[in-house]
Amino acid sequence: MMRFILPFIIFLVLSVFLYKGLGRDTREVPSPLVGKAAPAFVLPLLHEPAQQFSPKDMQGKVWLLNVWASWCGACKDEHPVLMALASQNILPIVGLDYKDKREDGELTLKKAGDPYSLVIADMDGRVGFDYGVYGVPETYVIDKQGMIAYKLIGAVTAENLREKILPLVAELKAK
């Protein structure tokens, strides 16, 4: 009888952990980068590879870094939301084309429209790795001092834009 009790207790403990884990929202994975300086990098622009971009170029501005790729289905879902946001001219949106072919990224933006102030190319994914990208899309709100204020895993939706991102942007711009 005793030999069945220990496996049963282990089963119960594992079941509780599994139940709690399945109930979590995967978009709410805490990022160790929130509250810290955005990782420094220098990358070429997607459309003009001879020109480069660094987060230092945005010093003094609140901006979004949106990690996307032409092969990403959820990126296509969020694209109209980003287009609408860009048309409001609230803040610069920098697109980071992640692990993509330059031609594919350019073609995607040509067909669907380009919501970005500029697009940078992270062909090998090193910058995405430094930012802790789990998968695309991901979006970061970066403040005037170059600190990551918020990380969204998954697509930007009208709801999370209205409820989280835009209020945070307004607060950061007022500082």
N, C-alpha and C positions, 0 to 999 in steps of 0.2 A: 504494500500500500504506500509506503514511504517513497518508493522509487518513482511513483506517479505524481506525487505532490510537487517536487522540485521542477520537473518539466512543465507542469501546469502553471506554476507561479511565473516561470520565465516566459511562457506563452502569454500570460495576462499582461505582464510588464511590456513586452514587445507590442502587444495589441494596442495598449494605451499610447505608446510613442507613435505608432503608425497612424492611429486615429487622429492624434493632434497634428501630425505632419501633413496629413491629407487635407485637413481643414484650413491650412494656411494659404494665403493669397501669394502666389509666386511673384507677382509684381511688387510686392512689399518686402523683398529681400533687403535687409539693411546693408548699406554700403559703408565700408570703413573710410571711404574718401569724402563723404559728406562732412563739411566743416573743415576740410583740409584744402591746401592749395591744389589746383588742377595740375596734373602732371604736365611738365613742359615737353614740347616737341616742336619740330619743324617739319612740315610736310608740303609737297607740291600741290598746287591747285589742280583740280580735275581738268578744267577746261584750258588752263594755261600752265603746263607742267614746269615751265621755266621760272614761274613765280612761286613763292613760298609763303606759308602762313604759320604763325606761331600764336599761341594764346596770349602772348605779350602784346600782340597787335590789338587786342580788345581791352587792354587795361583801361579802367575808368568807365567801362560799359557793363551793363547787365546783358547777358546773351545766352542763347541756347546752343548747345552742341547736340545735334541729332545724328546718331549713328544709324546708317541705313545701307542697303545694298540692292542692286537690281534684281537679284535672285530671291529676295525676301517678300513673301506674301503679305505679312502683317505691315510691312513698309508701304505697300500699295494701299492698304486699308487706311493708314494714317495720312497719306499724302494729301487728300482733299482738306483735312483739318489744318495741315501745315500751310497749304496754299491760302486758306482763309485767314490764318494768323499772319502770314506774310503780307497780305493785302491791307491789313490794319496798321502795318508799320510801327508796331509797339516796341520791338526789339530786334536786333540782328539774330538771324538763325544761320548757324554754320553747319553745313552738312559734312559728315565724315563718311565717305564711301568706303565701306569696310570689306576687305578681302574680295574685291570685285575686279573685273577687267575694265579698264578705262573706257573702252568703246561701249560696253554694256551700260555703264553708269551714265555716260553722256547721252546715249540713245533713250534711256529711261526718262531722263529729265527733258529731253527734247519732245518726247511724246506726251508726257503727263503734265509738263510745266515744271518750272524751277522755283520752289519757294525759298531758296537759300540766298542769303547775302553773298555767300561764296561757298564753294564745295572743295574739300580737300580729299586727297586720295591716300588711303591707308591700305595699299595693295597686299602687304604681307601681314597685316593685323597687329603689328607691334604696338602701335599707339592704343588700339582697342584693348590689348592685353594690359597696358599700363593703367587704363581707366577701369579695368575690371569688367569688361563687357562679357556678359553671359551669352548673349545672342542678340541679333538685331530684330526689331529696332530697340534702341535705348536712347534716352534723352537726359541731358544734364542741364541744370540751370546754374550758371556761373556768375558770381557777383562782380562788382566793380574792382575788387581787390584780387580777383582771380581765384577765389575760393569756390569750391563746389557746394552749392546750397541745397541741391535736390537732385535725386537720380530716379528716373522712371524706367522701369524695365517693362518692355512691351510698347504697344502702339499708343501714341498720343491720341486721345479721343476728345470730343467736344466736352464731355463731362469732366475728365481729369484736367483739361486745360482750364475750364471755367472754375472748378472747385479748388484746385491746388496750384497749378503753374502760374496763372495770371495774378492771383492774389499775392503769391510770393514775389513775382516780378515787380508788382507795384510797390510792395514793402521794401524790396531791395533798392529800387530806383529812388525812393524817398529818403534813403539813408545818406 
